[in-house]
Amino acid sequence: MFIPTLVLWLLSASPEAPVTPPVPVEAPPPVMPADVPPLTEAVRVLLRLTIDSGGEVSQVEVRESGGTAFDRAAMSAALRWRFEPARQGEEPLEVRVDVPVMFEPVASSPVVEVEEPAPPPKPEPPAFSTTVRGQSAAPPPVAVGDFHITVGQLADVPRNSATDLMLLAPGVMLANHGGEGHAETVYLRGFDAGEGKDVEIRLDGVPLNEVSNAHGHGYADTYFIIPELVQSLRVTEGPYDPSQGDFGVAGTVEYQLGLEQRGITASASYGSFASRRLSLVWGPPESTAATFVGVLLRQGHGFGPNRAYANAGLMAQTELRLGPETKLRLFGASYGARYGSAGVVRETDVVDARLPCEPDADSQFFCLYDPNQGGASQRHIASVELTSRLERGGRFVQQAFAIARRMRSRENFTGFLQDTPPIGEAQRGDNTEQSYQGTTVGLRGRYTPGLTWWGQPQPVELGYVARYDNVHTRARRLRDKGGAPYATVFDNQVRVTNLGAYLSLRGTPLEWLTLRGGVRVDTFLFGVEDLNRPAEDRQGARIPEESVEAYGFFASPRASAEVRLTPRLTWLTSAGLGARSSDAAGLSDAEFASYARVTSGETGLGWRWGDGPSSLELRSAVFATRVSQDLVFSETTGRNQPMGPSQRLGAFGSARFQWEQHLDVQASLAWARATQPLPGAPSWRLWDGAVLPYIPQVLGRVDASWRGTATVARQPVGWSVALGHSAIGPKPLPLDRYSESIFLFDVAARARWRAVELGLSVENLLDARWRESEFNYVSNFRGPDAPASLLATRHFSAGAPRTVRGTLTVYLDLQEDRP
């Protein structure tokens, strides 16, 4: 027999954190191992438990071994324990605690008859404080560039949309030449990832990249995501996690939703250029952060002609407990937008004041050629996720999702250059209309069996994805006058089935060494109906349609090794293969579909101090990447086109410092050189070759927020000030040209008394005249009868000037009244 002793205490105490510790609810004792001799002295096993926000033990590690048999018995029992979760106020938290389990010998004594003991008094909860970890467990990083970013106080920094939250990861730059509602162009890790071609984007498991979109393969519009509902992001730079799928060339970005603030929060903003914003988010006080409703309305005239926009979105989620071991999440979103776009202008025309606006410098800088540019977008999402906790600590997660999507955009990059009109007619213009309409349905799942080998937990995860897309994608040329279509560039009905599976595992063969690895396998079946074939050919009349079927397959192994040099310093090396699927528009019948293969490696250091309300984390790494088939923007088609292999060499460093609930600062600096390798050059010469255009080599970013409380007229008033700063180095352009450097400063301040808060934000504080996108090519915007020049020149889309916005926020039905 034995007497188990259960004592809980902190990894690092934090007496200042107002946290209620977890309370044991159900703690069955471990079973004495059958294959051990009778004990002569006590055996102690020290376990480290991760207790999630539901009070369940999600992970068990052996910190001090009592022997293999005793370790297994202690872990097997711990996985069955349940707790009332730790809480900060009324908010459930995840914590990590150390638990010693004692196996004690039984003293021999004569058999005697004893009375049934009286029920013992209810034990008092242990008195200890705990470390706040957030709502959900962040898995160990697979690379130095694997960031689990909690937004927290940095939500105070001015941002136009949830897309801007990507700037919290190092080496990220965003640009937009299409208007307020058009997807952002993402620059990450030395890649011009376009609007999603090289970066996989997900929303709590729901994929957002769109296959064979007319605007660009992989197009991912995140403008519909309500920023107030984004609790955290996981940005995995590089293809190092087996769960990363299609388009994860430069990396993967996953938005993780949640609303920590319970009650109703209503916010109204008004600012420069008649910008209006109204948001309403609600989290029922009796529920967790996973239950919320949010509505967001935006409208404005824009900062120049033809830049007006209007959009509205709704997101709702509820989490239901179907039993002690099962929970169900239901999520839905609906969104619609309409926006105008000024497109690009020639820099020489701006300097010479030739544009159809007032001749002053500012009017010319923000002017345009073609007022028929802009777009519209609609999106509807439904998702169901079922999570079941299994015996021995395993978990099974099943998710089903459906997406209905429609978009249309009109752009003109070259003016009157490409059209070949019928004899005797004038040039009709190069305005391009790109449209996309379709549905996506799919399943995702993962299974963690909770295995233990040699007395240690060995995390193993099996996952799968099944996705089916049925879309209609089309590009047409429009007349400059009237906007009627006069030519079809392509018109395809595309059906794509993607089936994928992955296996990942993690082991600790030595106390200071952790190995992770896995492999992912993806298959694609493409079916394309080309609806733009000629009505006749050399053999006579024919049906103007044609079918194409193709198949693709690729396997992607990934691995990493983590060496703990000291308790706080870690050296992490990662390597992996990734892939981008084929654009169905470029396939031929019965083809084994080619795909872009990426090979990437990274090594670097991570250091962390503190796990409580104050902490400092530093990371730095160097990386190298090769891509077998890259894409580059083409002004003649208005989308990305193949350009052959490419390679990258780069490095980054990041730091985040948090001091209690007062100060949160994050800073990063990244450098990357992207080149097209010379023919026949060895693969290790990653720095040689022609520099790829449009990709900045140096990126810097600082986000900071300071919060405090002041007393005004004997009343507590909460306040905050925030700063966001972006520094972007010159970008190489075609024909050996370079763009200008960009330095932007955004500031915000807020004050709150009881349930009312006033805020003021200023974006582009110094009112810089900056160019959000820059190009260098041949164009003709002087008219259909003007002779076209063959001389390439600089083109740009103007960035927003200084923008001031005031905000009134009211907090209602809160669980606690905070200043």
N, C-alpha and C positions, 0 to 999 in steps of 0.2 A: 504494500500500500504506500501512499504518499500523501502529502499535504501540499497542494499548490498555493503559492503566494503570489498575488498579482499586485504589483506596485507600478504606477505610471508616473513618469515625470518628463519634463521638457528636454528637447535637444539643446535649446538655448532659451533661457527664461527671458520674458519680456514683461516686467511688472507694470510698465506704463500702458500696455495694450489692454483695452477694456474687453477682455475675452473670457467667456465662460468655458471651462474645460469640458471635454467629453466625459460622460458618465456611463459606467458599465451598465448595460441592460441585461445582457445574456452572455455569460462567460463559463461555459462548461469546461471542467478541468481536463487536462490531457490524460490520455490513457498510458499507464506505465508500459514501456516496451516489454514484450513477452520474451525476447531473446537476450535479456541481460540478467546477470546474477543479482541476488538480493543486495540492496544498497547497504553500505556500512557508514556512508556519510552523504550529505546532501549534494545534489548535482544542480548546477545553475546554468541556465541557458538565457542569454540576453537577446531579445528580439527587437527589431525596429519595425514598428507598424506604421503604415499610412492609413489613417482613418478618414474616409471621404466625407463629403457634406451630407450624405445620407446615413452616416453612422456605421457604415460597413467597412470592414478591413479589406482594402483593395490591394495591398502589397505587404509581404512579410520578408524581412531579411534577417539573417543570423549575424549578430554583431560579435557575440562571444559564444563559442561552441561548448557544449557539454558532452560531445560525442555524437556520432552520426545518428544513432537510434534515438537519443533524447532530443536532438535537434528536430528530427522528423516528427516526433510525437508533439513537441511544443508548437511547431508550425501548423500541423494538422488541426490542433485545437484552436489556435489563434484565428485561423481562417473561418471558424464558426462563431467567433465572438461578435457581438453587436453592441453598439453604444448609442446613447443620445449624443448627437454630434456637437462638437464645439461650436460656439456661437460668438459673434461679435455684435452685441446688441441682440437683435432677433435674427440676424443673418447667419445661416449655417456655413461653417468653414471646413476646409480640409486641413488636417494637422498631421505631423509626424511625431511619434513618441517612442521612447525605449521602454520595453516591458521585460523585467526579469521573471522567469518562470522557474520555480524551485521544485525539484523532485527530492523528497526527503524520505529516509528510511522509517519504518514503523517499529516502534518499541514493542518487544514481546511482552505479553501480559496474559494472565489467566482469563479464560472466558467467563464473563460474569453477565448477569442479566441486568440491564439498565433501563431506567424509565425513558420514555420518549422525550427528547429535549424540547423545551419551549422554543417557539419560533424566534430566531435571532432578530435583533432590532435591525431596521433598515439602515444599511451603511450610509454614512455621509459621503458625498462626492469628494474625491481627493482634491486637496488644495494645491493647485499648481497653475501656472499661467502657460500660455502656448504661443506658438509662432503661426501667424496668419500666412496661409499658402494660397488663398484664392478659392474660387468655386470648384475647380476641377483639377485633377492631377495633370501636371505637364510631364509627358514622358521624357526620359533622358535624351539630350540632344544627340543626333546622329553625326553632327559635324560642328565645328566652331561656328559656321554660318547658319546653324539651325536655331532660330530665335523664337522663343515663346514670349510674346510681348503683351503684357497687361497694360491696357490704355491708362487706367487710373487717372491721376491728376493731369496727365498730358492731354486729356480731353479739353483742358482749358485753352490750349493753343488754337488760334483761329484756323479753321479748315472749312473748305467749301463742300466737301462730300466725304463719304467713307473711304473713297479711293485715296484721299490724302493721308489716311492713316498708314499707308504703305511706307511713307517717308520715315516712319519710326525704325525701319530696318536700314542698316548701312548700305551704301552703294545704290540707292534707289533714286531715280529722278522721274518726274512726270511731266508730260507736255500734252497740249491739246490744240489742234488746229481746226477742229470741227464744230466748236460751239458748246454752250452750257447744256449738256445732255448727251453729247458724243463721248464715247469711251476714251479714256486717257491712253496715250502712248506711254508704255512703261520701259524705262531703261534700268536694267538690273545686271550687275556682275559682268559689265562689259558687253551686254547684249542690247541691241535695239529690239526689244521684245514686241514691238508694235502694240496693238491693242489686245494681245494675248497669245500670239503665235509661239512665243518661247517661254511663257510663264503659265503654269497651271493655276487656275483660280477656282476656289471652292467656297461655299457658304455652308458651314456645318455639314460637310459631306456632300452637298449638292453641287455638281459640276456646273460652271458658268461658261466655259469655253465653248464656242459654237463651231461645229465642223463645217467646212466649206462655205463659210459666210462670204457673201459677195464682196464685202468690204475687206475681208482678209480671213484666211483660215485661222481659226482659234479666237476670233473676236470675242471679247469678254467685257460686257458693260456692267460695272458695279455701281452705277449712279443711283440705282434703285434702293441700295442698302441705307437704312436710316442710321446715321452715326451714333445717336444716343443709345442704340441697342447693341452696338459692338462692344463686347466686354474685353476681348483679346484677339490677337492675331498670332498665327504660327507662320513664320516666313522661313522656309527651308531653301537656302541659296545653294544651288547645285543639286544633282540627281543622286542623293545619298540614302534616302529612305525608301525601302521596298514598297511602301504604300503610295509613292508618287507615280502618277500615270502619264497619260498622253499630254503633250505640250510642256512637261516638266523639264525643259532643256536648261534654261537659266535657273529654274527653281519653282517652288510652289508657294502660293499664298492662300491660307485658309482663314476666313473670317469666322470667329466664334461668338455667337450671340448670347446675350444675357443682360438683365436689368437689375442692378444691385439696389437702386433706389426704389423703395416700395411706395405705393400710393400713386397719385396723379401729378404729373408734371406738365404744365402748359407753358409754352414759350412762343413769343411773338417778336419778330425782328423787322426793322426797316433801316435801309441804308442808301448809299450812293446809287445812282442810276435807277431809282425807284425799285430797288431790290426788296422783296418781301418774303418772309419765311415764317411759317406757322407750324409748330410741332406739338403733338400731344402724345405722351407715353403714359402707360398705366401698368403698374405691377400690383396685383392684389396682395395686401399685407399678409394674408395667411398662407401664401404660396412661396415657392423658391424663386431664385433669379431666372429660372428657365421658363417661367410663365409671365407673359407680357403681351401688350398690344401697343402698337405705335402707328401714328399717322403723321405724314409730313407733306406740306404744300409749299411750293416755291414758285416765285414769279418775279420777273424783272425786265427792264428795257435793255439791259446790257450796256457795256461801256463804250459803245459806238454803234454806227448804223448796222442794221441787219443782225443784231446780236440778242434780240428779245428771246425769252424762254419762259416756259411754264411747265411744271410737272407736279405730279401727285403720286404718293405711294402709301401703302399700308402693309404692315408686317405684324403677324400675330402668332403666338406659340403658347401651348399649354403642356404641362408635364403632369401626367396622371400616374399614381401608384396603383398597379394592378395586384399587388401582393407584397410581402416583405422582401422578395427577391427580384421583382420585375417592375419596370417603369416604362411608360409610353409617352413619347413626345409627338405632338401634332403641330406642324408648322405650315403657314400659308403666307403668301405675299402677292400683292397685285400692284402694278405700276404703269403709268402712262406719261409720256413726255412729248413736247413739241418745242423745237428750238430753231433759231436762225444762225447762219454762219457767214462771216465776212471772208473766209478763205484766205488766200495768200495774195500779196502784192509784190510788185517789183521794187526793189530798193531805189533804183535809178528814177523811177516815176515819182516816188515819195520825195526824193531830194529835189527833183525838178518841178514839183507841185503840179503834176499832170493828172492826178486823180480827181474824180468828179465830186470833190468836197471843197470846203473853204481852203484858201491857199496857205493858211497858217500851218506851222509845223505839226502841232498836235492833231489838227483835223486831218491832215494828210497821213499822219502815222496810223491813225485808226480808221482810215477809209477803206474802200473796197471797189472791185470791178463789177462783180456779178451778184446782184441781189437775189438771184434764184437759187441760193445755196442754203442748206439747212437739213433738217431731218425730223423724224418722228420715231417713237419707240414705244413698244408695249411688252410687258412681261407678266406672266402669272406662274406661280410656283406652289406646289403642294408636296409636303414631305411627311412621312410617318417613320418614326424610329422606335424600335423595341429593344430594350436592354434587359438582359436576364443574367442574374448572378447564379453561377453553378456551384456545385460542391467542390471542395478543395480550392476555392478561390478563383475558379475559372469564370469567364464572362463570354456572353454571346450577344452580339449586336447585329440587328437586321434593320436595314433602311430601304424604303421604297420612295421614289420621287417621280414627279411629272412636271414638265415645263412646257408652257405654250409661249411662243416668242414671235414677235413681228417687228421689223424695223425697215426704215427707208431713209436713205441719205442722198443728198445731191451736192456734188463738189466740182470745182473747175480749177485745175492746176495750171493749164497751159493756154487758156484763152481761145484763140482761133488759129490753131496750128495743125491739128491732126485730121480734120475732116476733109475728105475728097468729095466735093459736091457734084451733082449731075452737071453735065455740060450746060453752060449758060446760066447756072444758078450761083448765088453767093455762098461763101463759106457759112456753115450753120452753127459753128461753135463746138467746143469740146466739153460742154457740161455733161457730167456723168451721173446717172442715177443708179444706185445700187440698192437692191431690196432683198430681204430675207424673211421667210415665213416658215414656221414648222413647229414640230413638237418633239420633245425628248422624254422618254420614260426609261426608268432604270432601277436596278437593285444594287445595293452595296451591303457588305457584311464583313464581320471579323470575329474570330473565335480565339480566345486565349484560354487554353486548358488548365493553367495553374499547375504546371508540372514542377516537381522537385527532384533533383538528382544530387547524389552525394551529400544529402543534407542541406542543399542550398536551392532556393527557388531559381528556376531557369525559365525566364519569360520567353514564351514561344507564341507567335501570333500567325494565324492563317487568315487571309482575306481574299475577297473576290469582288468583282464589279461586272455588271451586265448592263449595257446601255444600248438603246436603239434610238436613232435619229431619223426622222422623216421630214425633209425640208425642201423648200423650193427657193432657189437662189438665182438671181438674175442681175445683169448689168446692161444698161442701155445708154445710148447717147441722146441728149435732148437739144432741141433747137434753142438758140440764144433768145429768140423772140417767141413768146408763147409757151415755151417749155414742152412742146409736143415731142414724143420720142421719134427719132428718124432712123435709128439703127440699133440692132441688138448685138452686144458684144458676146454674151453667153446667156443661156437660159437652161438651167438644169434642175431636174427633180432628183434629189439625192437621198438614198437610204443607206445608212451605215449601222452595222452591228459590231459592237466592241465587247469582247469577252476577255476578262483578265483575271489573274489570280496571283497572289504573292505569299511568300513565306519569309518571316523574319524571326530571328532568335538572338538572344543575348546571354552571354555567360561570363563568369568571373573566375577564370582558372587560378588566378593569383589575387591576393588581397588588393594589390595596387594596379591590376590590369583587368580591364573589361573589354570584351570583344563583342562586336555586333555584326551581323551579316544577314544576307537574304537574297532572294531572287524574285523578280517579277516577270510574268509572261503575259503578253497581250496578243490577241488576234483581232483582225479587222476584216469584215466582209463588206465590200462596197457594191452598191447597185446604183447606176446613174442612167437617167433618161435624158439624153441630150435633145432638147426641144428646139434647137436652133440650127438644124442641118439645112442644106439647100433643097429647094423644091425640085431640082433636076440636076443631073450630072451628065457625064459623057454618054452614058447609056440611055438617057431619056429621063422622063418624069419619075419621081420617087417620093415617098413619104418623108416630110421634113423632120424626122425624128430618128434617134438611134440609141440602142441600149448598150451599156458597158457594165461588165461584171469583173471585179478584181478582188484579190485576197492578199492580206498582209499579215506577217507574224514577226515578232521580235521578243527576245529574252534579255533581261537587264539585271545582271548581278550587281550588288552593292555591299560594301563592307567598311567597317571602321574599327579603330583600336584606340582605346582611351587609357592613358597612363597617368595615375595620380602621383605627381612628383612630390607634393606635400598635401596636407589636408585641404588646403585652399587652392592649390595650383594644379591644373590639369593640362596635359598635352594630348591633343586629339588629332588623329590622322584619318582621312576618309577618302574613299575612291568609289566610283560607280559609273555605270552606263545608263543613259537615258535615251529617249527617242521622241520624235514628233511624227505623227501619222501623215499620210499623203493627203493633199487637197484633191478631192474627188474630181474636180474640174480638169485635172491634168492627167487622168488615167486613161489607159487604152484597154480594150476588151481582152479578157483572159490573162491580164498582167498579174505577175506576182508583185504586188504594190511595193514600190520603193519607199523608204522613209529616211528621215534625217537621224543619224546616229550621233550622239554626243558622248564623249569620254572625258571625265573630269576627275581631278584630284585636288585635295586640300590638306594643309597641315597648319596647326597653330596652337595657341595657348589660351586658356581661360582661367581667370582668377576671381574669386568671390569672397567677400567679407560680409558677415552678418546675414541672418535669416529673419530677423524681426522687423520692427518698423523702420529700422535704419539699416541700409545695406549699400554695398558698392560692388559692381560687377564690371570686369574688364575683359575684352576679347580682342584677339588679333590673329590674322592668318594670311597665308599666301595661297593662291590657287592657280591652276592651269586647266584649260578646256580646249578640246578640239571638236568641231562639228563637221560631219561629212557633207552636208548640203544645207547651206544657209540661205536666207532670204534678205533682200534689200529693197527699200522703197523705190518704186518707179513712178515718176510723175505722169507718164503717158497713160498708164492704166489706173492710177490712183490707188494702187494696192501693192503688196510685196510680191517680188518675183525672184526665182532661183538665181543664185550667183556663184555657186560652187562651194568648196570647203572654206572654213575659217578657223581661227584659233584665238585664244585669249590668254593673257598673263596678267595677274592682278594681285592686289593685297587690300586689306581693310583693317580698321581698328574701331572699336566702339567702347563706350563707357556709359553706365547708368548709375546715378547716385540718388538714393532716396533717404530722406531724413524724416522719420516719424510721419506725421500727416502734414508736414509743412513744406518741404522742398522736394521736388522731383526734377532731375536734370538728365537728359540723354544727349550724347554727342557722338558723332561718327565721322570718319574720313575714309574715303575709298579711292583707289587708283586702279585703272584697268587699261590695257592696250589691246585692241582688237585688230587683227590683221588677216589678210588673205594670203596664205602661204605661197611661196614661189614654187613653180613647177619643179618637181624633183628634189625639193629641199627636204632634209631629214626632219622627222616629226618632232625631234627635241628642240629645234630652233624656233621656239614659240614667239620670239620677238621680231623675226624677219618677215618681210612681205609688205604689201601695200596696206596702208591704214584704212580700215572700213569707215565709211562716212556716217555722220549723224550721231556717233556714240561718244559722249563726253569722257575724257580720260580721268578727270579729277572731280569728285563730288564730296561736299561737306554739308553737314546738317546738325543743327542744335535745336532741341526742344526743351523748354524749362517752364516750370510753374512753381509759384510760391504762394502758400495759403497761410492765413493767420486770422486772428480775432482781435477786434478793437472794441473799446467801450465808448459809445456816443450817447450822451444824455442818459447815462446810467443803463443803457441798453447794449447788450452784446451784438456786434455787427461782424459777420464773417466777410472776409475779403480775399481776393486773389489777384495776382498779376502773372502774365504769361508772355513768353517770347518764343517765336519760331524764326529761324534763320537758315536760309539755303544759299550755298555758294557752289556755283557750277562753272567749271573751267571751259575753255574754248572747245567746241566740237569740230572735228574735221568734216569738211564738206567735199563733194566731188570736185575734181579738177584742181586739187591742191589748194583749197581755200579753207579758212577757219572762221567759225562764228565768234561772236564776242562773249566775254565772260559775263556771268549773271550773279548779282548779289541782291537778295531780297530779305526784308525784315517785316515780320508780322508781330503785332502786340495786341494784348487784350487785358482788360481789367474788369473785375466784378465786385459787387458789394451786396450782401444779403442780410436783411433784418427779418427775423421770424420766417414767414412763408413767402416773402417777396424778395426778388433779386433783380438788380439792374446791372447790365453789362455794356461795355463799349469795346469794339474791336476795330483795329486798323490793319488792313493788309497792304503790302507794299508801302510801308511807312515813309520811305524816302521818295516816293513817287517816281521810281526809275522808269525810263522808257526802254523796256526790255522786249526781246523777241522770243516768244514762247517756242516757236519752231522756225528753223532756217533751212533753206535749200539752195542749190546752185544748179540751174539748168536753163534750157532754151524755152522761151515762151513768146507769145504775141497777144497782148491785151489791147492793142491800139485799134482793133476793129477788123471786120472780115475783109475789107479791101486793102488794108495796109500790108506792105511787103513784110514777110516774116524775117526776122534777124536770126542768123545761125549762131550768134554769140551768146554763150551761157552767162547768166547774171544772177545776182543774189535775190532770192525771194524769202519772204518771212510772213508769219502771222503774228500780230501784235499781242503782247501780254497785257493783262489788266493793269490800269494805273492805280493810284492810291484809292482804296475803297474803305469807307467808314460805315460801320453798322452798329446800331443800338439795339439792345435786347431787353425785354421784360419777361421774367420767368416767375411763375407762381407754383408753389409746391402745396399740394392738398392731400389730406387724408394720410399723412405720414404716421409711421409707428412711433417716431420720436421727433421732437421738435429741436432741430439743431440750428445754431445761428449760422 
